[in-house]
Amino acid sequence: MLLTNNRGKLFGLITSLCILLLCIGLSIILGYTDTGVQTAIEAFQQFDGSNEHIIIQQVRLPRALIAAVIGSSLAIAGALMQALMKNPLASPDIIGINAGASFFIVVALMVFSVNSLQAYTWIAFAGAAFASCIVYVFSSSGTGLTPMKLTLAGAAIAALFSSLTQGLLVMDESALDQALFWLAGSVQGRDLDILFTVYPYLIGATVLAFIISPKINVLTMGEDVARGLGLRTGVVNLTMTFCFVLLAGGSVAVAGPIGFIGIIIPHIVRTLVGNDFRWILPYCGVLGGILLLLADIGARYVIMPEEVPVGVMTAFIGTPFFIYIARKGVHSA
């Protein structure tokens, strides 16, 4: 269903925001511990130190907010990556962001015995940024940055870091036990301090992406046409790269390598609003948060009382969608 006018798109965006707020509310009240709307309200208005109130305030609320922010960031990053690479299957895996972050985490565990989630945040962010810089240097050499070179360089660096990570984990089973949950991707057990560490980067990259969205529209018409219209394509490409590195790198730093959000949501959004990035990016931000929240809620019930890492849930949802896109041969906007 394609929304063809701005009034319809605005109404759809407002409706999606309402659904996002509803999902945040559901994330706060649903889970193994039995709570309801009244209990949630009392936890904030009349906190009494009970187990239910503590769980709502200190566990579920941070978890819900983190899922919303990370899902939003991953979806926007995916839209930017697909536009830049002209590849409908582009994701943080493609350019090695996940692999670089994972490798740095494993090195920190094995070499420096780091076991703090707060420390993991900065280490993963550094690994994601490092991998992205290597990919950018390799892909921009010679004739300059092109979508094909960026994709190939990213795939090579991702394979390299993944191989190194697996090799290190095979050598140390204790590190495997400690790293496995993070490597699966999860918003469980994270507190707001971890989110606040990277939140300025996520907000800054999101705002910058919204600002350049009209230029992205011009760029998607083709490099030659964009240059003919006076667009500095190199600057726009570099800005897009900078934005999705911050968004994807910050997300991986907080929640681990959660896949498929950045693939699924941009395709759904283009079905709804077309190819105008002034609408694609806001819709991706809202729908990405909704999808990750719903996946996280579902993860609590699959093998209750245990929980499935949300990265497993998004893979379960996203794999059929990925295969569908690959078989259909959908072209990026």
C-alpha positions as CSV (number, residue, x, y, z in Angstrom):
1,M,0.0,0.0,0.0
2,L,1.7,3.2,-1.2
3,L,0.9,6.4,0.5
4,T,0.9,9.0,-2.3
5,N,0.3,12.3,-0.6
6,N,2.0,14.1,2.2
7,R,-1.1,14.2,4.3
8,G,-1.5,10.4,4.2
9,K,2.2,10.0,4.9
10,L,2.0,12.3,7.9
11,F,-1.0,10.5,9.2
12,G,0.8,7.1,8.8
13,L,3.8,8.4,10.6
14,I,1.7,9.7,13.6
15,T,-0.1,6.4,13.7
16,S,3.2,4.5,13.7
17,L,4.4,6.7,16.6
18,C,1.3,5.8,18.6
19,I,2.0,2.1,17.9
20,L,5.6,2.6,19.0
21,L,4.5,4.0,22.3
22,L,2.0,1.2,22.7
23,C,4.9,-1.4,22.1
24,I,7.0,0.4,24.7
25,G,4.1,0.1,27.2
26,L,3.7,-3.6,26.4
27,S,7.4,-4.2,26.8
28,I,7.2,-2.7,30.3
29,I,4.3,-4.8,31.5
30,L,4.8,-8.1,29.7
31,G,7.2,-10.8,30.8
32,Y,7.8,-13.7,33.2
33,T,6.9,-11.7,36.3
34,D,3.2,-11.0,36.2
35,T,2.5,-7.3,36.1
36,G,-0.2,-5.1,34.6
37,V,-1.0,-1.6,33.6
38,Q,-2.0,-0.6,37.2
39,T,1.2,-2.1,38.6
40,A,3.3,-0.2,36.1
41,I,1.6,3.1,36.9
42,E,2.1,2.5,40.6
43,A,5.8,1.7,40.1
44,F,6.3,5.3,38.9
45,Q,3.8,7.1,41.0
46,Q,3.9,5.1,44.3
47,F,7.1,3.1,44.3
48,D,7.2,0.8,47.3
49,G,10.3,-1.2,46.6
50,S,8.5,-4.4,45.8
51,N,9.9,-6.9,43.3
52,E,7.4,-6.0,40.7
53,H,8.1,-2.3,41.0
54,I,11.9,-2.8,40.9
55,I,11.6,-5.0,37.8
56,I,9.5,-2.4,36.0
57,Q,11.7,0.6,36.8
58,Q,15.2,-1.0,36.7
59,V,14.8,-3.8,34.1
60,R,11.9,-3.4,31.8
61,L,11.8,0.4,31.3
62,P,15.5,0.6,30.3
63,R,15.1,-2.5,28.2
64,A,12.1,-1.0,26.3
65,L,13.8,2.3,25.7
66,I,17.0,0.6,24.5
67,A,15.1,-1.7,22.1
68,A,13.3,1.3,20.7
69,V,16.4,3.4,20.1
70,I,18.6,0.5,18.8
71,G,15.8,-0.7,16.4
72,S,15.4,2.9,15.1
73,S,19.1,3.4,14.6
74,L,19.6,0.1,12.8
75,A,16.7,0.7,10.5
76,I,18.0,4.2,9.5
77,A,21.5,2.8,9.1
78,G,20.2,0.1,6.8
79,A,18.3,2.6,4.6
80,L,21.4,4.8,4.3
81,M,23.6,1.8,3.5
82,Q,21.2,0.5,0.8
83,A,21.1,3.9,-0.8
84,L,24.8,4.3,-0.8
85,M,25.7,0.8,-1.9
86,K,22.8,0.5,-4.3
87,N,22.4,-3.0,-2.7
88,P,19.0,-4.0,-1.4
89,L,20.6,-6.5,1.0
90,A,23.1,-4.1,2.6
91,S,23.4,-4.3,6.4
92,P,26.0,-3.7,9.1
93,D,27.3,-7.2,8.3
94,I,28.2,-6.1,4.8
95,I,30.8,-3.6,5.7
96,G,32.2,-5.4,8.7
97,I,30.7,-3.3,11.5
98,N,29.4,-6.3,13.4
99,A,32.5,-8.4,12.7
100,G,34.9,-5.6,13.8
101,A,33.0,-5.0,17.1
102,S,32.8,-8.7,17.8
103,F,36.5,-9.1,17.3
104,F,37.4,-6.3,19.6
105,I,35.1,-7.7,22.3
106,V,36.7,-11.1,22.1
107,V,40.2,-9.7,22.2
108,A,39.2,-7.6,25.3
109,L,37.9,-10.8,27.0
110,M,40.8,-13.0,26.2
111,V,43.7,-10.6,26.4
112,F,42.6,-8.0,29.0
113,S,40.0,-10.1,30.9
114,V,37.3,-7.4,30.5
115,N,33.9,-8.4,31.7
116,S,32.0,-5.1,32.1
117,L,29.1,-4.2,29.8
118,Q,30.0,-0.6,30.2
119,A,33.5,-1.3,28.9
120,Y,32.1,-3.5,26.1
121,T,30.2,-0.5,24.8
122,W,33.3,1.6,24.1
123,I,35.3,-1.4,23.0
124,A,32.6,-2.5,20.5
125,F,32.2,1.1,19.3
126,A,36.0,1.3,18.7
127,G,35.9,-2.0,16.8
128,A,33.0,-1.0,14.6
129,A,34.7,2.3,13.8
130,F,38.0,0.7,13.1
131,A,36.5,-1.9,10.7
132,S,34.6,0.9,8.9
133,C,37.7,3.0,8.5
134,I,39.6,0.1,7.0
135,V,36.8,-0.6,4.6
136,Y,36.5,3.1,3.6
137,V,40.3,3.3,3.0
138,F,40.4,0.2,0.8
139,S,37.2,1.0,-1.1
140,S,38.1,4.7,-1.8
141,S,41.6,3.9,-3.2
142,G,42.4,4.0,-6.9
143,T,39.4,5.4,-8.9
144,G,37.5,6.5,-5.8
145,L,34.6,5.3,-3.7
146,T,32.0,3.2,-5.6
147,P,29.1,1.1,-4.3
148,M,30.7,-2.1,-5.7
149,K,34.1,-1.5,-4.2
150,L,32.5,-0.6,-0.8
151,T,30.5,-3.8,-0.8
152,L,33.4,-6.0,-1.8
153,A,35.8,-4.4,0.6
154,G,33.3,-4.7,3.4
155,A,32.6,-8.3,2.7
156,A,36.3,-9.1,2.7
157,I,37.0,-7.3,6.0
158,A,33.9,-8.9,7.6
159,A,35.1,-12.3,6.6
160,L,38.6,-11.5,8.0
161,F,37.4,-10.3,11.4
162,S,34.9,-13.2,11.6
163,S,37.6,-15.7,11.0
164,L,39.9,-14.2,13.6
165,T,37.1,-14.1,16.1
166,Q,36.2,-17.7,15.6
167,G,39.8,-18.7,15.8
168,L,40.3,-16.9,19.1
169,L,37.1,-18.4,20.6
170,V,38.2,-21.9,19.7
171,M,41.4,-21.4,21.6
172,D,39.6,-20.3,24.8
173,E,36.3,-21.9,25.8
174,S,35.9,-19.7,28.8
175,A,35.9,-16.6,26.6
176,L,33.3,-18.3,24.4
177,D,31.0,-18.8,27.3
178,Q,31.3,-15.1,28.3
179,A,31.1,-13.7,24.7
180,L,28.3,-15.9,23.4
181,F,25.4,-14.0,24.8
182,W,26.7,-10.7,23.6
183,L,27.6,-12.1,20.2
184,A,24.0,-13.3,19.8
185,G,22.6,-9.8,20.2
186,S,20.4,-8.8,23.1
187,V,18.9,-5.9,25.0
188,Q,18.5,-7.9,28.2
189,G,20.6,-6.9,31.1
190,R,21.5,-3.5,29.7
191,D,20.9,-0.3,31.7
192,L,20.3,3.2,30.5
193,D,23.9,4.3,31.4
194,I,25.1,2.1,28.5
195,L,22.6,3.7,26.1
196,F,23.6,7.2,27.4
197,T,27.2,6.5,26.5
198,V,26.5,6.4,22.8
199,Y,23.2,8.3,22.7
200,P,24.8,11.6,21.6
201,Y,26.3,9.9,18.6
202,L,23.1,8.2,17.6
203,I,21.1,11.4,17.9
204,G,23.7,13.4,16.0
205,A,23.9,10.9,13.2
206,T,20.1,10.7,12.9
207,V,19.7,14.5,12.7
208,L,22.5,14.7,10.1
209,A,20.9,12.0,8.0
210,F,17.5,13.9,8.1
211,I,19.3,17.1,7.0
212,I,20.9,15.5,4.0
213,S,17.8,13.5,3.0
214,P,16.9,15.8,0.1
215,K,20.5,15.4,-1.3
216,I,20.1,11.6,-1.0
217,N,17.1,11.8,-3.2
218,V,19.1,13.6,-5.8
219,L,22.0,11.1,-5.5
220,T,19.6,8.1,-6.0
221,M,18.9,9.5,-9.5
222,G,22.4,8.5,-10.5
223,E,25.9,9.8,-9.9
224,D,26.1,11.6,-13.3
225,V,22.7,13.2,-13.0
226,A,23.5,14.3,-9.5
227,R,26.8,15.9,-10.5
228,G,25.0,17.6,-13.4
229,L,22.6,19.1,-10.9
230,G,25.6,20.5,-9.0
231,L,25.5,18.0,-6.1
232,R,28.9,17.3,-4.5
233,T,28.4,13.5,-4.6
234,G,31.7,12.7,-2.8
235,V,30.7,14.8,0.2
236,V,27.2,13.3,0.3
237,N,28.6,9.8,0.1
238,L,31.1,10.5,2.9
239,T,28.4,12.0,5.1
240,M,26.1,9.0,4.6
241,T,29.0,6.7,5.5
242,F,29.7,8.7,8.6
243,C,26.1,8.6,9.7
244,F,25.5,4.8,9.3
245,V,28.9,4.0,10.9
246,L,27.8,6.0,14.0
247,L,24.3,4.5,14.0
248,A,25.2,0.9,13.4
249,G,28.4,1.1,15.4
250,G,26.6,2.6,18.4
251,S,23.8,0.0,18.2
252,V,26.3,-2.9,18.1
253,A,28.1,-1.4,21.0
254,V,25.0,-1.4,23.1
255,A,23.1,-4.5,22.1
256,G,25.6,-6.7,20.1
257,P,25.2,-7.6,16.5
258,I,21.4,-7.7,15.9
259,G,20.7,-8.5,12.3
260,F,18.0,-8.0,9.7
261,I,16.4,-4.9,11.2
262,G,18.4,-2.8,8.7
263,I,17.3,-5.1,5.8
264,I,13.6,-5.6,6.6
265,I,12.4,-2.2,7.6
266,P,13.7,-0.1,4.6
267,H,12.0,-2.4,2.2
268,I,8.7,-2.2,4.1
269,V,9.0,1.6,4.3
270,R,9.6,2.0,0.6
271,T,6.5,0.0,0.0
272,L,4.6,2.5,2.1
273,V,6.0,5.8,1.1
274,G,8.0,5.3,-2.1
275,N,11.6,6.5,-2.6
276,D,11.6,9.9,-0.9
277,F,14.2,9.8,1.8
278,R,12.6,12.8,3.6
279,W,9.9,10.2,4.5
280,I,11.9,7.0,4.4
281,L,14.2,7.9,7.2
282,P,11.5,9.0,9.8
283,Y,9.4,6.0,9.0
284,C,12.5,3.7,9.3
285,G,13.2,5.2,12.7
286,V,9.7,4.5,14.0
287,L,9.1,1.1,12.4
288,G,12.6,-0.1,13.3
289,G,11.8,0.6,17.0
290,I,8.5,-1.2,16.7
291,L,10.0,-4.4,15.1
292,L,12.8,-4.7,17.7
293,L,10.3,-4.1,20.6
294,L,8.0,-6.8,19.3
295,A,10.9,-9.2,18.7
296,D,12.1,-8.6,22.2
297,I,8.6,-9.2,23.7
298,G,8.3,-12.4,21.7
299,A,11.8,-13.6,22.9
300,R,10.5,-13.6,26.5
301,Y,7.8,-16.2,25.8
302,V,9.5,-18.7,23.4
303,I,11.2,-20.8,26.0
304,M,9.8,-19.2,29.2
305,P,11.1,-18.9,31.9
306,E,14.3,-18.6,29.9
307,E,14.7,-16.0,27.2
308,V,15.9,-16.2,23.7
309,P,18.4,-13.4,22.7
310,V,16.6,-10.9,20.6
311,G,19.2,-11.3,17.8
312,V,18.0,-14.9,17.4
313,M,14.4,-13.7,17.1
314,T,15.2,-11.0,14.5
315,A,17.1,-13.7,12.5
316,F,14.1,-16.0,12.7
317,I,11.9,-13.2,11.4
318,G,14.3,-11.8,8.9
319,T,15.7,-14.9,7.2
320,P,12.6,-15.7,5.2
321,F,12.3,-12.0,4.3
322,F,16.0,-12.0,3.2
323,I,15.5,-15.1,1.0
324,Y,12.4,-13.5,-0.5
325,I,14.3,-10.3,-1.4
326,A,17.3,-12.2,-2.8
327,R,15.0,-14.4,-5.0
328,K,12.9,-11.5,-6.2
329,G,15.9,-9.4,-7.1
330,V,14.5,-6.2,-5.6
331,H,16.5,-3.2,-6.6
332,S,17.5,-0.5,-4.1
333,A,16.0,2.9,-4.5
